[in-house]
Structure formats: structure tokens, C-alpha cells
Amino acid sequence: MTSIKKNYFYNLSYQILSILIPFITTPYVSRVLGADGVGAYAYTYGIVSYFAIFAATGTVNYGNREIAKNQDNKYERSKIFWEVFLFRLICTFVVTIAYCIFIFIIFKEYRILFVIHFLTVASWIFDISWFFQGMENFRVTALRNGIIKIIGTLLIFAFVKNDNDVWIYTLIFCFATLFGNLSMWTFLKKDICYIPIRQLNLLRCIRPVMGLFAPVIAIQIYVVLNKTMLGSMKGVAEVGYYTQAERIVQMILTIIASVVGVLMPRIAHLYKNGDLTKVSLYYHKAIDYIFLLALPVIFGLAAVADIFVPIFFGPGYDSVAILLHILSALFIILSLGQLFGVFLVAMDKQRQYTIAVSVAALTNFFLNIILIIPFGSIGASVATVIAEFVSTFIQAYYIRNILDMRYLFRSFAHYFVPAFLMFACVFCIRFVDIGILTELILSICVGGLVYGGYLLLMKDDFLFSVLKIPQHKGKHVQ
């Protein structure tokens, strides 16, 4: 069994790469394609994602969890693998027929982009990342995704030259996804064995897979709903603004929430074996990790978003700054929601998980109807934050008797103080006339020094454990 630290290292390395690459490509793409081009890609990809819901059903969470439970039994995990793969193959075949009807008969706008997305549809069949996550082998997915992202970046700079190249931009992403999923199969041979089809029982996975299907639908709806509703009600330019703000948020979230993805297979394995002490230990560490990173980023964006946006995206994206102010709340809300969701799924509490995300999806839908027409992307951002808060709150309610919720508030208070102190120092820099780029660089440096220096001075236990600094009387959240 691979250690949590090694898996976290692989996952974090990939997440750092996931942040660095968009920081390189996004300023270029936002200027070359413009808000309309970025919005067109996001709008079509959002619609394609609805079909992905029915192709994947609940196989990702089910496969991840069941493989984690049977890590030590090669025959049983091989059966689970082939059953899940065949189930997804059948679902994707049916979805492909529906997708053809949609793009050739029903929806004729952006047809060339939808045709290119046939590569995306094909990639769903060969996506077996859930298997390696269940085996706690994050090395395979991290290396594969990292290499594909680097190749995709080089292709974007080589071939995307103007606002007519949206189809090339789409083709690069679709092909990279398909190629990446296919490449994972080369690492599979030693982990599974051949199982005759007569020994497989697809019927046994139908009920649990469909039990996890409802939350997948709900999550995907309110992840993609904002873009499709924005595109339909306000135009693709608003989708472009929202997408750029969301992209920054997601880049940062990948770092904050990277530990959560590593924890799911381990928690499922420990919970099955009744080791609740270690389950609680991982919960406490994850909470500290989330607040350690999320709070300074929220306060940092509050201080510098309005100068960061024009430097990063170029002219024409000023409204993205206010969207970042709103969506930054997701650094805490979404990270905690993902953590609570991991515990619910690992503990086979699908019904409670489904209720939480379904209520959030309905909340998001109705708030979008109310807020998008008068406020556009700002309204969609507010709807997203409220919906995610609803989901996280409901999940927290369901696990309140399993995990210590009081620890969450103590950890928040512990890291709030240095984060607010950092904000005050950075905000003072705004009154010095030193040029916008110099101001941004100085703000980042001062903010990092103040926040990190405070925690080092107070000998924060969690930070010291991460940095492996010996200590005798550290400050720890009790």
C-alpha cells in the first residue's frame, strides 16, 4: 500500500503543474481567442459534460471505493475492474447515439466544436483513473496527466494564433484527453488479471452504481449549469468572464483540495477495517491543511484581485475581479464539501450524499433564474457560492456525530488571525504609488512573509510537521 505522503507528493506535484500551466496559457488564450472564443469553448464543453454524466453514471466513485476495499485481493479487484469497465462501455454506447441525435438533428449551433468533441466522448470509455486511485497509485495518474498537459500547452502556442482557432483549441484539449486516458492502460497489466466474461456479474454493480449516479448528476448540473444558463440568457461573453474567474479559482483549489482526493481510498480501507482512530486523525490533518492554505488566499485575492486581473488577462476582463472576490469563498466551502463527501461515500452513506448535492443543485438552478438576467456572471457566481454552501452544510450535518465539528471552528479561528494580519499589511501597500506590476509582486512577497513568518514565530504544529521542523512547544489547535 503506497503511503499517504507519497500519494500526496505525486498528487501535489501534478496539482502544482496544473496551476503553472494555466498561468502560462491563460493570458495568451484570453488575448488570442477573446472572451467570445473562451466562452464558446466553455459553453460547448459544458453541454458535452451533460452527456458525460450518463456515460460515467456513478462508476467513478463506486469503482474507486470498491477497488480500495479489495486492494489486497487481485482476483476480486480484477472482477470489479472488468465489471465497471463493461458497464461504462455499454452506457457510453447508448450516450453516443443520443449525442449524434443532439448535434446533427436538434442543436445545430457550434456544430464543428461538437463534432470535435466526439474525441471527448471516446475518452470516457478508456478513463480508468478511478482504478489507480482506488489502488492508491497516484503516481500513474500524476505522471500521465502531467505529460499530457505539457504536450497540450506546446500545441496551443504552436497552433492557436487568432480568434478563428477556437476549433483548434478544442481539438487539442479533446485529443489530449483521449490520448491521456489510453496511455493509462499500459500501466494496468501487473495490477489485474484476465477474468472470463462468464464469471463477471454486471448486475451486482447496477444498484450501487446507480445509487451514486444521482449525486453525480446533481454535482455536474450545478458545476456546468452556470455556463449553459449564462450562454443562453446573457451570451457567450458573460460565459467567458465567468470561465476565466472560475479557472483561477479552480487552479488554486487544486492545491488546497489535493489532499482530499488522496484520502478517499485510504479512508474507505480504514473504515472497512474499523480503524476509526486513524480516520479521525486524517480528518484533523485535512481540516488544518484546508484552512492553512485557504484563508490566506481568500484574504490575498480580496487585496489584489483588481490589479491582478488586468495584468493576467489583459484588457476587456475587468469584471473578472469582482467575480474572484465572490468565488474565493469556495476555497473553504468547496474544500470542506469535498472532504465531507469523501467520508460519506467511504462510509456507504450514498443517500445522505445524494440529498446534499441534489438540494444544492436545485438551489443553484432557481438562484440562476433569479440572478442571471439582472446581474449576469455576478449573479451566477453568487448562486454558485450559496449552492455550494448549502451542500457543505448538509453534509456536515450528516457526519456531525461521526467527526468532531468543533475542531473545524477552532482550526478556522487559529489561521484566521495571521491571514487577516497579512491582509492588513498588503492593503497598506495599495496607498503607495509604485506601479501596478511592482505593487502586485510586492504584495505577494509581503503577504507570504507576514503569514509564513507569523506561523513560524508561533511554532504552528501542523506547519512544522509538514516542513519536518523539530519542536518542543508548538502551538496546535486543540
C-alpha positions in Angstrom: 0.0 0.0 0.0 1.5 3.3 -1.1 1.9 5.8 1.8 -0.3 8.9 2.1 2.8 11.1 1.9 4.0 9.6 -1.4 0.5 9.8 -2.9 0.2 13.3 -1.7 3.6 14.2 -3.2 2.5 12.8 -6.6 -0.9 14.4 -6.4 0.5 17.8 -5.2 3.2 17.8 -7.9 0.6 17.3 -10.5 -1.6 20.0 -9.0 1.3 22.4 -8.9 1.8 21.7 -12.6 -1.9 22.2 -13.2 -1.5 25.7 -11.7 1.7 26.6 -13.5 0.4 25.6 -17.0 -2.8 27.7 -16.9 -0.7 30.6 -15.6 1.3 30.3 -18.8 -1.6 29.6 -21.2 -4.5 31.6 -19.9 -3.0 35.1 -20.5 -2.2 34.0 -24.1 -5.5 32.3 -24.8 -7.6 35.1 -23.3 -5.9 37.6 -25.6 -5.9 35.4 -28.7 -9.4 33.9 -28.6 -11.0 36.8 -26.6 -14.0 36.5 -24.3 -16.3 35.2 -27.0 -13.8 32.4 -28.1 -13.2 31.3 -24.5 -16.9 31.4 -23.9 -17.7 29.3 -27.0 -15.4 26.6 -25.9 -16.7 26.6 -22.3 -20.3 26.7 -23.5 -19.9 23.7 -25.8 -17.8 21.7 -23.3 -20.4 22.4 -20.7 -23.1 20.8 -22.9 -20.9 17.8 -23.7 -20.4 17.3 -20.0 -24.1 16.6 -19.6 -23.7 13.6 -21.8 -20.6 12.5 -19.8 -22.9 12.3 -16.7 -24.8 9.4 -18.3 -21.7 7.8 -19.7 -19.9 7.6 -16.4 -23.0 7.3 -14.2 -21.7 6.5 -10.7 -18.8 4.3 -11.8 -16.0 6.7 -10.7 -16.9 6.8 -7.0 -18.1 3.2 -7.0 -15.0 1.8 -8.7 -12.7 3.9 -6.6 -14.3 2.8 -3.4 -14.6 -0.9 -4.2 -11.1 -1.2 -5.6 -9.9 0.4 -2.3 -11.7 -2.2 -0.3 -10.2 -5.0 -2.3 -6.6 -3.7 -2.7 -5.2 -7.0 -1.3 -7.3 -9.4 -3.5 -6.1 -9.4 -7.1 -8.9 -11.7 -8.3 -11.7 -9.7 -6.7 -10.3 -6.3 -7.8 -9.9 -7.6 -11.3 -13.6 -8.7 -11.4 -14.6 -5.2 -10.2 -12.4 -3.6 -12.8 -13.9 -5.5 -15.7 -17.5 -5.2 -14.5 -17.1 -1.4 -14.1 -15.4 -1.1 -17.5 -18.1 -3.1 -19.3 -20.8 -1.2 -17.5 -19.3 2.1 -18.6 -18.8 0.8 -22.2 -22.5 0.0 -22.5 -23.5 3.3 -21.1 -21.2 5.3 -23.4 -22.5 3.4 -26.4 -26.1 4.5 -25.6 -25.0 8.0 -24.8 -23.1 8.2 -28.2 -26.4 7.5 -30.0 -28.1 10.3 -28.1 -25.2 12.7 -28.7 -25.4 12.1 -32.5 -29.1 12.9 -32.5 -28.4 16.1 -30.5 -25.7 17.6 -32.7 -27.0 16.5 -36.1 -30.7 17.0 -35.6 -31.5 19.1 -32.6 -28.7 21.6 -31.9 -27.0 23.0 -35.0 -25.1 25.9 -33.5 -21.3 25.4 -32.9 -21.5 22.1 -34.8 -17.9 21.9 -35.7 -16.9 22.1 -32.0 -19.5 19.4 -31.1 -18.1 17.1 -33.8 -14.6 17.5 -32.5 -15.9 16.6 -29.0 -16.5 13.0 -30.4 -12.9 12.5 -29.2 -14.1 13.5 -25.7 -17.0 11.0 -25.9 -14.5 8.3 -26.9 -12.2 9.2 -24.0 -14.9 8.4 -21.5 -14.7 4.7 -22.4 -11.0 4.4 -21.6 -10.8 6.5 -18.5 -9.6 4.1 -15.7 -8.1 6.7 -13.4 -10.7 5.5 -10.8 -8.8 2.1 -10.6 -5.4 3.6 -9.9 -7.0 6.0 -7.3 -8.6 3.0 -5.6 -5.2 1.2 -5.6 -3.7 4.4 -4.1 -1.4 4.6 -7.0 -1.4 8.3 -7.7 1.9 8.1 -9.5 0.4 6.8 -12.7 -2.3 9.5 -13.0 0.0 12.3 -11.9 2.7 11.4 -14.5 0.2 10.7 -17.2 -1.7 13.9 -16.7 1.4 16.0 -16.3 3.0 14.8 -19.6 -0.3 15.3 -21.4 -0.7 18.9 -20.0 2.8 19.8 -21.1 2.3 18.5 -24.6 -1.1 20.3 -24.9 0.5 23.5 -23.8 3.1 23.3 -26.5 0.5 22.6 -29.1 -1.6 25.6 -28.0 1.3 28.0 -28.5 2.2 26.4 -31.8 -1.2 26.3 -33.5 -3.7 28.7 -31.8 -3.0 32.1 -33.4 -6.2 34.1 -33.6 -9.9 34.1 -32.6 -10.8 31.8 -35.5 -8.8 29.0 -34.0 -11.3 28.0 -31.3 -11.8 24.7 -33.1 -8.0 24.0 -32.9 -8.0 24.9 -29.2 -10.9 22.4 -28.7 -9.2 19.7 -30.8 -6.0 20.0 -28.7 -7.9 19.5 -25.5 -10.1 16.7 -26.8 -7.2 14.7 -28.3 -5.0 15.2 -25.2 -7.8 13.8 -23.0 -8.3 10.8 -25.2 -4.6 10.1 -25.6 -4.1 10.5 -21.8 -6.8 8.0 -21.0 -5.5 5.5 -23.4 -1.9 5.8 -22.1 -3.0 4.7 -18.6 -3.8 1.2 -19.9 -0.1 0.5 -20.3 0.3 0.6 -16.5 -2.6 -1.8 -15.9 -1.1 -5.3 -16.7 0.6 -6.1 -13.3 -2.4 -5.0 -11.2 -5.2 -7.1 -12.7 -5.7 -10.5 -14.3 -7.9 -11.8 -17.1 -11.4 -12.8 -15.9 -13.7 -14.8 -18.3 -16.8 -12.9 -19.1 -19.0 -15.7 -17.8 -17.5 -15.1 -14.3 -18.5 -11.4 -14.4 -21.7 -10.2 -12.8 -22.7 -6.8 -14.1 -26.0 -6.9 -12.2 -24.2 -6.7 -8.8 -22.8 -3.2 -9.6 -26.0 -1.8 -11.0 -27.6 -0.9 -7.7 -24.6 0.8 -6.0 -23.5 2.5 -9.3 -27.0 3.9 -9.8 -27.1 4.9 -6.1 -24.0 7.0 -6.7 -25.4 8.3 -10.1 -27.9 10.8 -8.5 -25.2 12.8 -6.8 -23.0 12.7 -10.0 -26.0 14.2 -11.9 -26.6 16.9 -9.2 -22.9 17.8 -9.0 -22.4 18.0 -12.7 -25.6 20.0 -13.2 -24.5 22.8 -10.8 -20.9 22.7 -12.0 -21.9 23.2 -15.6 -25.3 24.8 -15.2 -24.0 28.3 -14.7 -22.2 28.3 -18.1 -25.0 26.9 -20.1 -27.6 29.2 -18.5 -25.3 32.2 -18.9 -24.7 31.4 -22.5 -28.4 31.0 -23.2 -29.6 34.0 -21.1 -26.7 36.6 -21.4 -24.4 35.4 -24.3 -21.0 33.7 -24.5 -19.1 36.8 -23.4 -20.5 36.5 -19.9 -19.6 32.8 -20.0 -16.1 33.9 -20.9 -15.8 36.2 -17.9 -17.2 33.6 -15.5 -15.0 30.9 -17.0 -11.8 32.9 -16.5 -12.7 33.7 -12.9 -13.6 30.1 -12.3 -10.4 28.9 -13.9 -8.3 30.9 -11.4 -10.4 29.6 -8.5 -10.0 26.0 -9.8 -6.3 26.4 -10.2 -5.9 27.4 -6.6 -8.5 24.8 -5.4 -6.4 22.0 -6.9 -3.7 22.8 -4.4 -6.0 23.3 -1.4 -8.1 20.2 -2.1 -5.3 17.9 -3.4 -5.1 16.1 -0.1 -8.8 15.3 -0.2 -8.5 13.1 -3.3 -5.7 11.2 -1.8 -7.7 10.4 1.4 -10.7 8.7 -0.1 -9.3 5.3 -0.8 -7.4 5.3 2.5 -10.4 6.3 4.5 -12.6 3.6 2.7 -9.9 1.0 3.6 -9.5 2.1 7.2 -13.3 2.4 7.8 -13.9 -1.1 6.4 -11.3 -2.4 8.9 -12.8 -0.4 11.8 -9.8 1.8 12.5 -11.7 4.9 13.4 -8.8 6.4 15.3 -6.8 6.9 12.2 -9.8 8.1 10.3 -10.2 10.9 12.9 -6.5 11.7 12.6 -6.7 12.1 8.8 -9.8 14.3 9.3 -8.0 16.7 11.7 -4.9 16.9 9.4 -7.1 17.6 6.4 -9.0 20.4 8.2 -5.8 22.1 9.3 -4.4 21.8 5.7 -7.5 23.4 4.2 -7.6 26.4 6.5 -3.8 26.8 6.4 -4.0 27.4 2.6 -7.5 28.7 2.0 -7.6 31.7 4.4 -4.5 33.5 3.2 -5.6 33.0 -0.4 -9.1 34.4 0.2 -7.6 37.5 2.0 -4.9 37.8 -0.6 -7.4 37.9 -3.5 -9.5 40.4 -1.6 -6.5 42.7 -1.5 -5.1 42.3 -5.0 -7.7 40.9 -7.4 -8.4 44.3 -9.1 -4.7 44.7 -10.0 -4.1 41.0 -10.8 -6.9 40.7 -13.4 -5.7 43.4 -15.9 -2.1 42.1 -15.7 -3.0 38.5 -16.1 -5.9 38.5 -18.6 -5.3 41.8 -20.4 -7.8 44.4 -21.4 -11.5 43.7 -21.5 -11.7 41.4 -18.4 -12.2 44.0 -15.6 -15.4 42.3 -14.4 -13.5 39.2 -13.6 -12.1 40.9 -10.5 -15.5 41.1 -8.7 -16.2 37.5 -9.7 -12.9 36.5 -8.0 -14.0 38.3 -4.8 -17.2 36.3 -4.8 -15.9 32.9 -5.8 -12.9 33.0 -3.5 -15.3 31.8 -0.7 -15.3 28.4 -2.5 -11.7 27.8 -1.3 -13.1 26.9 2.1 -16.7 25.9 1.2 -15.7 23.5 -1.7 -12.7 22.0 0.1 -14.8 21.2 3.2 -17.6 19.9 1.0 -15.3 17.6 -0.9 -13.8 16.3 2.4 -17.2 15.6 4.0 -18.3 14.0 0.7 -15.3 11.7 0.9 -16.4 10.5 4.3 -20.0 10.0 3.3 -19.1 7.9 0.2 -16.4 6.0 2.0 -18.9 5.1 4.7 -21.5 3.9 2.2 -23.8 6.8 3.1 -24.8 7.5 -0.6 -28.3 8.6 0.3 -27.2 11.4 2.5 -24.6 12.5 0.0 -27.2 12.4 -2.7 -29.6 14.6 -0.7 -26.9 17.2 0.0 -25.8 17.7 -3.6 -29.4 17.4 -5.0 -30.6 20.2 -2.8 -27.6 22.3 -3.8 -28.3 21.7 -7.5 -31.9 22.8 -7.1 -30.7 25.8 -5.1 -28.3 26.8 -7.9 -30.9 26.4 -10.6 -33.5 28.6 -9.0 -31.0 31.2 -8.0 -29.7 31.3 -11.5 -33.1 32.0 -12.8 -33.5 34.9 -10.4 -30.0 36.4 -10.6 -28.5 35.8 -14.1 -30.8 38.1 -16.1 -30.3 41.2 -13.9 -26.7 40.5 -12.8 -25.1 38.2 -15.4 -21.9 36.4 -14.4 -22.0 38.1 -10.9 -25.4 36.5 -10.3 -24.1 33.1 -11.4 -21.2 33.5 -9.1 -23.4 34.3 -6.1 -25.6 31.4 -7.0 -22.6 29.0 -7.1 -21.3 30.1 -3.7 -24.7 29.8 -2.0 -25.4 26.4 -3.6 -22.0 25.0 -2.5 -22.5 26.3 1.0 -25.9 24.5 1.2 -24.3 21.3 0.0 -21.4 21.5 2.5 -23.7 22.4 5.4 -26.0 19.4 4.8 -23.1 17.0 4.5 -21.6 18.4 7.8 -25.0 17.8 9.4 -25.0 14.2 8.4 -21.5 13.5 9.8 -21.8 15.6 12.9 -21.9 12.6 15.1 -19.0 10.8 13.4 -16.5 13.6 13.2 -15.6 16.4 15.6 -17.2 19.6 14.1 -15.9 21.7 16.9 -12.3 21.1 15.6 -13.4 22.8 12.3 -14.2 26.1 14.1 -11.1 26.0 16.2 -8.9 25.5 13.2 -10.6 28.3 11.3 -10.0 30.7 14.2 -6.4 29.6 14.5 -5.5 30.5 10.9 -7.8 33.5 10.6 -5.6 35.7 12.8 -2.4 35.5 10.6 -4.5 35.7 7.4 -6.2 38.9 8.5 -2.9 40.4 9.6 -1.5 39.6 6.2 -4.4 41.3 4.5 -3.9 44.5 6.6 -0.2 44.6 5.6 -0.9 44.0 1.9 -3.8 46.5 1.8 -1.4 49.3 3.1 0.7 48.8 0.0 -2.2 50.0 -2.1 -1.6 53.5 -0.8 2.0 53.6 -2.3 2.3 54.7 -5.9 4.9 52.2 -7.3 3.2 51.0 -10.5 0.7 48.2 -10.8 3.1 45.3 -11.6 5.5 46.2 -8.8 2.6 46.6 -6.5 1.4 43.1 -7.3 4.8 41.5 -6.8 5.5 43.4 -3.6 2.0 42.4 -2.3 2.6 38.7 -2.9 6.0 38.8 -1.3 4.9 40.8 1.8 1.8 38.7 2.2 3.8 35.4 2.1 6.4 36.7 4.5 3.8 38.0 7.0 1.7 34.9 7.0 4.5 32.4 7.0 6.5 34.4 9.5 3.6 34.5 11.9 3.1 30.8 11.8 6.8 30.1 12.2 7.1 32.5 15.1 4.1 30.9 16.8 5.6 27.4 16.1 2.4 26.1 14.4 2.4 22.4 14.9 0.8 21.5 11.5 3.2 23.7 9.5 6.2 22.4 11.5 5.1 18.8 10.8 4.8 19.5 7.1 8.2 21.2 7.0 9.6 18.5 9.3 11.0 21.1 11.7 11.6 19.7 15.3 9.9 21.5 18.1 9.1 21.1 21.7 6.3 23.5 22.5 4.3 24.1 19.3 1.0 25.9 19.0 -1.6 23.4 18.0 -5.3 23.6 17.6 -6.8 21.5 20.4 
